[in-house]
Amino acid sequence: MTTTIRSARCITSAALIGLVVALLGACSTTVVREPSASSATRKPSQGKPGATVRVQRGDTLYGIAFRNGVDVNDLARWNGLGAPYTIYPGQTLKLYPGSSRPTTTPPRSTAGTTTRPTPPPAPVTLPAPAPAPANSGFAWRWPAEGHLIGRFVGGDATKQGIDIAGSSGQAVRAAADGVVVYSGAGLVGYGELIIIKHSEQWLSAYGHNRKRLVNEGQNVKAGQQIAEMGSTGAAREMLHFEIRHNGKPVDPLQYLPAR
């Protein structure tokens, strides 16, 4: 009975946001923690049909998902990653659901009889992604003080969030309650980056910091300082801030309070 209770507590603990995502850099002994179980209301990512990515040393499953705009839960499922969710440098991960691209088998002749090739299955038309809801359910706060110098542009990979100008060392704060699922500098173009998961659907990202003040797996509260503003990976001191819904970037100004 004691063993059963302890197991149940472990399962409950593993379901908490952020304690089950891929946090460790990939190496021959790297363990990538299990993403949280998908919510019944969460729609799966479409992914990038036919696309793959090769794991590099220092990669994490969560970092790969963020970089490619897919949900980490879906990425794990598409690649059959079961506990303890280990990935290795050189490993190829699919960025889409289903099997590899179909191929046609060439005909074979035996004793004058030709076996006709098996045609590939008809292509599957993926449904259009559902738009992000107007109300996220969170009371978002501005992550930093300063002038807005860059806005979100849908479809532009270089403008997936907003940029807030400031000074070196200025406080960067969590925009909502959550758990830190990434704290590092492994994503090119973001400098010293922090990613916070707020629910199964929502996360926020804070880039170009001078110094990160929180660790992966740490719970944070809205308004809590998580970093010092800097210019890592940027031309000037500023904060690059993103909000993502099911892995896809959305316009933060639709959710932040007016000011």
C-alpha positions as CSV (number, residue, x, y, z in Angstrom):
1,M,0.0,0.0,0.0
2,T,2.9,2.4,0.8
3,T,4.5,1.7,-2.5
4,T,1.2,2.4,-4.3
5,I,0.7,5.7,-2.6
6,R,4.2,6.8,-3.3
7,S,3.8,5.9,-7.0
8,A,0.5,7.9,-7.2
9,R,2.2,10.9,-5.7
10,C,5.1,10.6,-8.3
11,I,2.6,10.5,-11.1
12,T,0.8,13.6,-9.8
13,S,4.1,15.4,-9.4
14,A,5.1,14.4,-12.9
15,A,2.0,16.0,-14.3
16,L,2.9,19.5,-12.9
17,I,3.8,22.0,-15.6
18,G,7.5,22.3,-16.4
19,L,8.7,19.2,-14.4
20,V,8.1,17.0,-17.4
21,V,9.6,18.9,-20.3
22,A,12.9,18.4,-22.0
23,L,15.4,20.3,-19.9
24,L,18.8,18.7,-20.3
25,G,21.3,19.3,-23.2
26,A,21.6,16.3,-25.6
27,C,24.7,14.1,-25.1
28,S,25.2,10.3,-25.0
29,T,23.7,10.1,-21.6
30,T,21.2,13.0,-21.8
31,V,17.8,12.4,-20.3
32,V,15.1,14.6,-21.7
33,R,12.2,14.8,-19.2
34,E,8.7,13.9,-20.2
35,P,6.4,16.6,-21.6
36,S,3.2,17.1,-19.7
37,A,0.2,15.0,-20.9
38,S,-1.8,16.8,-23.4
39,S,-5.0,18.5,-22.3
40,A,-8.2,17.2,-23.7
41,T,-8.9,20.6,-25.2
42,R,-5.5,21.1,-26.7
43,K,-5.3,20.8,-30.5
44,P,-2.2,19.0,-31.8
45,S,0.3,20.9,-33.8
46,Q,0.3,20.4,-37.6
47,G,4.1,20.4,-37.6
48,K,6.1,20.7,-40.8
49,P,5.2,17.8,-43.1
50,G,8.3,16.0,-44.4
51,A,10.7,18.1,-42.3
52,T,13.2,16.6,-39.9
53,V,15.9,18.0,-37.6
54,R,19.2,16.5,-36.6
55,V,19.9,16.7,-32.8
56,Q,23.0,18.8,-32.0
57,R,25.1,18.6,-28.9
58,G,23.4,20.9,-26.3
59,D,20.0,20.6,-27.8
60,T,16.9,19.9,-25.7
61,L,13.6,18.6,-26.9
62,Y,11.9,21.8,-25.6
63,G,14.4,24.0,-27.4
64,I,13.9,22.1,-30.7
65,A,10.1,22.4,-30.4
66,F,10.4,26.1,-29.6
67,R,12.8,26.8,-32.5
68,N,10.5,25.0,-35.0
69,G,7.2,26.4,-33.7
70,V,5.7,23.1,-32.6
71,D,4.3,21.8,-29.3
72,V,6.8,19.8,-27.3
73,N,4.1,17.2,-26.4
74,D,3.4,16.6,-30.1
75,L,7.2,16.4,-30.9
76,A,7.7,13.7,-28.4
77,R,4.7,11.7,-29.6
78,W,5.6,12.0,-33.3
79,N,9.0,10.5,-32.6
80,G,7.8,7.8,-30.2
81,L,9.8,9.2,-27.3
82,G,8.9,7.3,-24.2
83,A,10.2,7.7,-20.7
84,P,13.0,8.6,-19.9
85,Y,12.9,10.6,-23.2
86,T,16.5,10.3,-24.2
87,I,17.9,12.1,-27.3
88,Y,21.4,12.0,-28.7
89,P,23.6,14.1,-31.0
90,G,23.1,13.0,-34.5
91,Q,19.6,11.6,-33.9
92,T,17.0,12.7,-36.5
93,L,13.6,13.8,-35.2
94,K,10.5,14.2,-37.3
95,L,8.7,17.6,-37.2
96,Y,5.4,16.2,-38.3
97,P,3.0,13.4,-37.5
98,G,2.7,10.1,-39.4
99,S,5.3,8.0,-41.2
100,S,8.1,9.1,-43.5
101,R,7.3,10.4,-47.0
102,P,5.7,7.6,-49.1
103,T,7.8,6.0,-51.9
104,T,6.8,3.9,-54.9
105,T,8.2,0.4,-55.1
106,P,9.7,-0.3,-58.5
107,P,8.2,-3.2,-60.5
108,R,9.8,-6.6,-60.2
109,S,9.7,-9.3,-62.9
110,T,9.6,-13.0,-62.0
111,A,9.2,-15.8,-64.6
112,G,7.7,-13.4,-67.1
113,T,5.3,-11.9,-64.6
114,T,5.6,-8.3,-63.6
115,T,4.5,-7.2,-60.2
116,R,3.0,-3.8,-60.4
117,P,4.3,-1.1,-58.1
118,T,2.3,-0.1,-55.1
119,P,1.3,3.6,-55.5
120,P,1.9,5.9,-52.6
121,P,-1.2,6.8,-50.5
122,A,-3.1,9.9,-51.4
123,P,-1.7,13.0,-49.7
124,V,-3.4,14.0,-46.5
125,T,-4.8,17.5,-46.3
126,L,-4.2,19.0,-42.9
127,P,-6.9,21.2,-41.4
128,A,-6.1,24.9,-40.9
129,P,-4.7,25.6,-37.5
130,A,-7.2,26.9,-35.0
131,P,-6.7,30.6,-34.1
132,A,-5.5,31.5,-30.7
133,P,-8.3,32.4,-28.4
134,A,-8.9,36.1,-27.6
135,N,-8.8,35.4,-23.9
136,S,-5.9,33.2,-22.6
137,G,-7.2,33.0,-19.1
138,F,-4.2,34.8,-17.7
139,A,-3.7,38.3,-16.3
140,W,-0.6,39.1,-18.3
141,R,1.8,41.7,-17.1
142,W,4.4,43.7,-19.1
143,P,7.7,41.9,-18.6
144,A,9.8,45.1,-18.6
145,E,9.5,48.9,-18.5
146,G,10.6,50.8,-21.7
147,H,9.6,51.9,-25.1
148,L,8.3,49.5,-27.7
149,I,10.8,49.4,-30.5
150,G,9.7,46.3,-32.4
151,R,6.2,44.8,-33.1
152,F,4.9,41.3,-33.9
153,V,4.4,40.5,-37.6
154,G,2.6,37.3,-38.4
155,G,4.6,35.0,-40.7
156,D,7.8,36.9,-40.3
157,A,10.4,34.6,-38.5
158,T,12.4,37.7,-37.4
159,K,9.4,39.4,-35.7
160,Q,7.6,36.7,-33.7
161,G,7.3,38.9,-30.6
162,I,7.8,42.4,-29.4
163,D,11.0,44.3,-28.5
164,I,11.2,46.6,-25.5
165,A,14.1,49.0,-25.2
166,G,15.8,49.5,-21.8
167,S,19.1,49.7,-20.0
168,S,21.7,47.1,-19.1
169,G,20.8,45.3,-15.9
170,Q,17.1,46.5,-15.9
171,A,14.7,44.0,-14.3
172,V,13.0,41.5,-16.6
173,R,9.9,40.0,-14.9
174,A,7.6,37.0,-15.5
175,A,4.5,38.0,-17.4
176,A,2.3,35.4,-15.6
177,D,2.6,32.6,-13.1
178,G,4.4,29.5,-14.5
179,V,7.4,27.2,-14.4
180,V,10.7,27.7,-16.2
181,V,11.2,25.1,-18.9
182,Y,14.3,26.6,-20.6
183,S,17.1,28.7,-19.3
184,G,20.1,28.9,-21.5
185,A,21.7,30.3,-24.6
186,G,21.3,27.4,-27.0
187,L,18.8,29.0,-29.4
188,V,20.5,31.1,-32.0
189,G,19.2,34.6,-32.3
190,Y,17.8,34.8,-28.8
191,G,20.9,35.3,-26.7
192,E,20.5,34.4,-23.0
193,L,16.9,33.1,-23.1
194,I,14.2,32.1,-20.6
195,I,11.1,30.2,-21.5
196,I,8.2,29.9,-19.0
197,K,5.3,27.5,-19.4
198,H,2.0,28.8,-18.1
199,S,-0.3,25.9,-19.1
200,E,-0.5,23.1,-21.6
201,Q,-1.3,25.7,-24.3
202,W,0.6,28.8,-23.3
203,L,4.2,29.8,-22.8
204,S,6.2,33.0,-22.9
205,A,9.9,33.7,-23.9
206,Y,12.3,36.4,-22.8
207,G,15.5,36.9,-24.9
208,H,18.7,38.9,-25.0
209,N,19.2,39.0,-21.2
210,R,22.4,40.0,-19.6
211,K,21.9,37.5,-16.8
212,R,19.4,34.8,-16.1
213,L,18.2,34.6,-12.5
214,V,16.0,31.5,-12.6
215,N,16.7,27.8,-13.3
216,E,14.9,25.2,-15.3
217,G,12.1,23.6,-13.2
218,Q,11.7,26.6,-11.0
219,N,8.2,28.0,-10.3
220,V,7.8,31.7,-10.8
221,K,5.1,34.2,-10.0
222,A,3.8,37.0,-12.2
223,G,5.9,40.1,-11.6
224,Q,8.9,38.1,-10.2
225,Q,12.2,39.2,-11.6
226,I,13.7,36.4,-13.7
227,A,16.6,38.1,-15.5
228,E,18.5,41.3,-16.1
229,M,18.1,43.0,-19.4
230,G,21.0,42.9,-21.8
231,S,22.1,42.8,-25.4
232,T,23.2,39.1,-25.9
233,G,22.3,38.2,-29.5
234,A,21.1,41.8,-30.2
235,A,22.6,45.1,-31.3
236,R,21.4,47.0,-28.3
237,E,20.0,46.6,-24.7
238,M,16.5,45.3,-25.0
239,L,14.1,42.5,-24.2
240,H,12.6,40.4,-26.9
241,F,9.3,39.0,-25.6
242,E,7.1,36.3,-27.1
243,I,3.8,34.6,-26.2
244,R,3.1,31.3,-27.9
245,H,-0.1,29.3,-28.1
246,N,0.4,25.5,-28.8
247,G,3.9,26.3,-30.0
248,K,2.9,29.1,-32.4
249,P,3.8,32.7,-31.8
250,V,0.9,35.2,-31.3
251,D,0.9,39.0,-31.0
252,P,1.7,39.8,-27.3
253,L,0.0,43.2,-27.6
254,Q,-3.4,41.3,-28.0
255,Y,-2.9,40.0,-24.4
256,L,-0.8,42.5,-22.5
257,P,-2.7,45.4,-20.8
258,A,-2.8,48.7,-22.7
259,R,-0.3,51.3,-21.6
